[in-house]
Amino acid sequence: MPNITINGIDIDFEKGPSILQLATDHGIEIPHYCYHESLSVPANCRICLAEIWQPNPRNDNKLEYLGKLVPTCSTPAADGMVVSTNTPHAIANQKAVMELLLVNHPVDCPVCDQAGECHLQDYSYQYGRGQSRFQEDKNKQPKKDVGPNVLLYSDRCIMCTRCVRFTREVTGTAELMVEGRGSHNQIDVFPGMALDNELSANVIDLCPVGALLDKDFLFQQRVWFLKKTPSIDGITASGDNIYLEHNEGTIYRVKPRRNESINKWWITDEVRYGFKFIHSDHRLTMPVVAGEEPFLTEQAPTAWTIAVTETNRIASEAVAAGGRLAVMISPMITCEDAFLLAEWSRSVDPEVIFGIGPVPVDGESKTFPGGYTICNEKAPNARGVRRVLAATGCQVLESPEFLERVGTGVGCLLLTGNYPSDWVTDDLRAAIGSTPLILVDTLRNDLCEIASVVLPSVTWAEKSGTFENVGGRLQSFARAIKAIDFGKGEAQIACELIAARADRPSFSLTSEQVRERMAAVPGLECFADTELPTEGTVHVESDMQLVDL
C-alpha cells in the first residue's frame, strides 16, 4: 500500500486523494480556505502550500525537493512523498497570505456573527502576524441583500469562491459570480437574479469567514453559548443528518451534519428554517379533559393523572360496549412512540383498527446536479410507522381508508398529530362526527374543541427515537432540548396509559430499552442495529474569559 509522510506522520493510503484530503482525514491540520471536499479545487487561496520531497525514479528513487511550494489541495498524494507545512519557507508563506487577506478586512470581529467559528480568526491567531504593517486606507465594500435568507458583507470576503462554485456545481442555478478585478473583486448576484434556490442557505455554512450570514440567525446568539446535538430531519422523509444548535432550551439554528450516503454536506432551506413551530405560541402545554376546569401550572401532575385515567376509561367503555378502538398513528412520530402506543391500544382492544396519519406530499422530488435530492414527502417516519404497525398483526389502513372506516362508526378514536402546521381536514372532521375523541398533539387546532381528552405531546427535538427515511434507512437520534412545559413524548404517554390500565406505578423507558423490546418482535429485528450518530451533544468551550455583570 502507498505511504506518505505529512508533517512527520506516516499515512498508508489508497491512490486517489489529494495531500490535503489525506491530512484532513487523519486529523493533521493544514490551513485552507478555498478547498472544500465536495467542490472543485481552484487552489486560489494559497495558504495550504507546502514543501514536498518525492522519490525520483531516474535517480534510484532518492528523495528530491520539488524546488517550490506546492498547493496540497490540488496535488495528488503519491507513494514515498514527504510533505511539510511547518518548514520556515511554508510558515513564511502562511504569514504572507494571512497578511494580504487582512489588508482590506475590517476589524469588526466583536460584532461579527461568525466570531467563534471563523477560520480567518483562527488562522490569524495560529499563522498570522501579531500586528498589521498596512497603514493605508482599506477598501470599503458594500453590504448586500443577495436573497431571502442570506446577507453578504462584501468587505469581509476573502474571495475563496466556495459560494460561487456551490451555485454552479451543486445546485446548478449559478446565481453568484465574481465581479471586478484585483483588490476590488466582489461576490455578487447576476442582475435580476436573487440567491433563492432550495439550498441557498448552504453558502452560509460554506463561507469560512463572516461574509455570508444567515438573516434568521443574525445577532441572535454567540456561537460559543450554543450546544450542538446531532439529530435527523424531522420535517421531511429525506432523513438528512443535522445538528440542532440550542441554548437554555431554545433552538437557534439548524445546520447540516455530513453523511455522504444521504445528504452529503447539505440540507434544504425548508429543513433549516422549519423548526420554528417547536417554539410556537400555539403549542399545547397542559392536558385538557372535557367538562373539567382548565388546569393550573401547579396542578400539572394531577392534570396528567386525570387525563390518563379518563383516556383509559373512555377507550375501555367503548370496547366493552361492543365498539372498536380506532387509533391513527402519525407519520411524524418515532418508531418507539408507535410501538408503545400500539402496545397500549392492543391491551384495550385486541382487534384495534390502526391507521397511518396523512402523509403530506408536495410536488415531485428534485435532484440537483451535485447529487442532493429534495424529498417531496413531508413526513419523516411514514415507513417506520408502517413497519411497526404491520408487526402487530392488526388491521392497518392508510389515511383515506382509515377515515372511511371511522366514518362507518367506531367506539372510540385516538388521533396523534405532531405535524408542524394545521393538518385537520374537512374529511377528518366529517369522519369523526360525534365519536369520542382522544387527541395527542403538539399544536392547537380545531379538534381541541371537540376532543374528550387532549394530551400535549412534544416534537422530535424534545425526545429521542428512530426514523425510517425514504430509502428505508433506520436512524436514531437523541433529545436536544427539554420538553416544553408539561408536554410528554408519545412513548411516555403510552407508558403512563399502560401503567394506569394495569393499576401499577408509572414507568419510563429509554429509546434503547424500547428498541430492545422491538427487536424481539418478529419483523422488527432490524431495530437491534439502528444507525446512531457517532457523537453526542457538543458543548463549545470559548477561549474568551466570561465575566458575570
Rosetta blueprint (number, residue, H / E / L):
1 M L
2 P L
3 N E
4 I E
5 T E
6 I E
7 N L
8 G L
9 I E
10 D E
11 I E
12 D E
13 F L
14 E L
15 K L
16 G L
17 P L
18 S E
19 I H
20 L H
21 Q H
22 L H
23 A H
24 T H
25 D H
26 H L
27 G L
28 I L
29 E L
30 I L
31 P L
32 H L
33 Y L
34 C L
35 Y L
36 H L
37 E L
38 S L
39 L L
40 S L
41 V L
42 P L
43 A L
44 N L
45 C L
46 R L
47 I L
48 C L
49 L E
50 A E
51 E E
52 I E
53 W E
54 Q E
55 P E
56 N E
57 P H
58 R H
59 N H
60 D L
61 N L
62 K E
63 L E
64 E E
65 Y E
66 L L
67 G L
68 K L
69 L L
70 V E
71 P E
72 T L
73 C L
74 S L
75 T L
76 P E
77 A L
78 A L
79 D L
80 G L
81 M L
82 V E
83 V E
84 S E
85 T L
86 N L
87 T L
88 P H
89 H H
90 A H
91 I H
92 A H
93 N H
94 Q H
95 K H
96 A H
97 V H
98 M H
99 E H
100 L H
101 L H
102 L L
103 V L
104 N L
105 H L
106 P L
107 V L
108 D L
109 C H
110 P H
111 V H
112 C L
113 D L
114 Q L
115 A L
116 G L
117 E L
118 C L
119 H H
120 L H
121 Q H
122 D H
123 Y H
124 S H
125 Y H
126 Q H
127 Y H
128 G L
129 R L
130 G L
131 Q L
132 S L
133 R L
134 F L
135 Q L
136 E L
137 D L
138 K L
139 N L
140 K L
141 Q L
142 P L
143 K E
144 K E
145 D E
146 V L
147 G L
148 P L
149 N L
150 V E
151 L E
152 L E
153 Y E
154 S H
155 D H
156 R H
157 C L
158 I L
159 M L
160 C L
161 T L
162 R H
163 C H
164 V H
165 R H
166 F H
167 T H
168 R H
169 E H
170 V L
171 T L
172 G L
173 T L
174 A L
175 E L
176 L E
177 M E
178 V E
179 E E
180 G L
181 R L
182 G H
183 S H
184 H H
185 N L
186 Q E
187 I E
188 D E
189 V E
190 F L
191 P L
192 G L
193 M L
194 A L
195 L L
196 D L
197 N L
198 E L
199 L L
200 S L
201 A L
202 N H
203 V H
204 I H
205 D H
206 L H
207 C L
208 P L
209 V L
210 G L
211 A L
212 L E
213 L E
214 D E
215 K L
216 D L
217 F L
218 L L
219 F L
220 Q L
221 Q L
222 R L
223 V H
224 W H
225 F H
226 L L
227 K E
228 K E
229 T E
230 P E
231 S E
232 I E
233 D L
234 G L
235 I L
236 T L
237 A L
238 S L
239 G L
240 D L
241 N E
242 I E
243 Y E
244 L E
245 E E
246 H E
247 N E
248 E L
249 G L
250 T E
251 I E
252 Y E
253 R E
254 V E
255 K E
256 P E
257 R L
258 R L
259 N E
260 E L
261 S L
262 I L
263 N L
264 K E
265 W L
266 W L
267 I L
268 T L
269 D H
270 E H
271 V H
272 R H
273 Y H
274 G L
275 F L
276 K H
277 F H
278 I H
279 H H
280 S L
281 D L
282 H L
283 R E
284 L L
285 T L
286 M L
287 P L
288 V E
289 V E
290 A L
291 G L
292 E L
293 E L
294 P L
295 F L
296 L L
297 T H
298 E H
299 Q H
300 A H
301 P H
302 T H
303 A H
304 W H
305 T H
306 I H
307 A H
308 V H
309 T H
310 E H
311 T H
312 N H
313 R H
314 I H
315 A H
316 S H
317 E H
318 A H
319 V H
320 A H
321 A L
322 G L
323 G L
324 R L
325 L E
326 A E
327 V E
328 M E
329 I E
330 S L
331 P L
332 M L
333 I L
334 T L
335 C H
336 E H
337 D H
338 A H
339 F H
340 L H
341 L H
342 A H
343 E H
344 W H
345 S H
346 R H
347 S H
348 V H
349 D L
350 P L
351 E L
352 V L
353 I E
354 F E
355 G E
356 I E
357 G L
358 P L
359 V L
360 P L
361 V E
362 D L
363 G L
364 E L
365 S L
366 K E
367 T E
368 F L
369 P L
370 G L
371 G L
372 Y L
373 T E
374 I E
375 C L
376 N L
377 E E
378 K L
379 A L
380 P L
381 N L
382 A H
383 R H
384 G H
385 V H
386 R H
387 R H
388 V H
389 L H
390 A H
391 A L
392 T L
393 G L
394 C L
395 Q E
396 V E
397 L E
398 E L
399 S H
400 P H
401 E H
402 F H
403 L H
404 E H
405 R H
406 V H
407 G H
408 T L
409 G L
410 V L
411 G L
412 C E
413 L E
414 L E
415 L E
416 T E
417 G L
418 N L
419 Y L
420 P L
421 S L
422 D L
423 W L
424 V L
425 T L
426 D H
427 D H
428 L H
429 R H
430 A H
431 A H
432 I H
433 G L
434 S L
435 T L
436 P L
437 L E
438 I E
439 L E
440 V E
441 D E
442 T L
443 L E
444 R L
445 N L
446 D L
447 L H
448 C H
449 E H
450 I H
451 A L
452 S L
453 V E
454 V E
455 L E
456 P E
457 S L
458 V L
459 T L
460 W H
461 A H
462 E H
463 K L
464 S L
465 G E
466 T E
467 F E
468 E E
469 N L
470 V L
471 G L
472 G L
473 R L
474 L E
475 Q E
476 S E
477 F E
478 A L
479 R L
480 A L
481 I L
482 K L
483 A L
484 I L
485 D L
486 F L
487 G L
488 K L
489 G L
490 E H
491 A H
492 Q H
493 I H
494 A H
495 C H
496 E H
497 L H
498 I H
499 A H
500 A H
501 R H
502 A L
503 D L
504 R L
505 P L
506 S L
507 F L
508 S L
509 L L
510 T L
511 S H
512 E H
513 Q H
514 V H
515 R H
516 E H
517 R H
518 M H
519 A H
520 A L
521 V L
522 P L
523 G L
524 L L
525 E H
526 C H
527 F H
528 A H
529 D H
530 T L
531 E E
532 L L
533 P L
534 T L
535 E L
536 G L
537 T L
538 V E
539 H E
540 V L
541 E L
542 S L
543 D L
544 M L
545 Q L
546 L L
547 V L
548 D L
549 L L
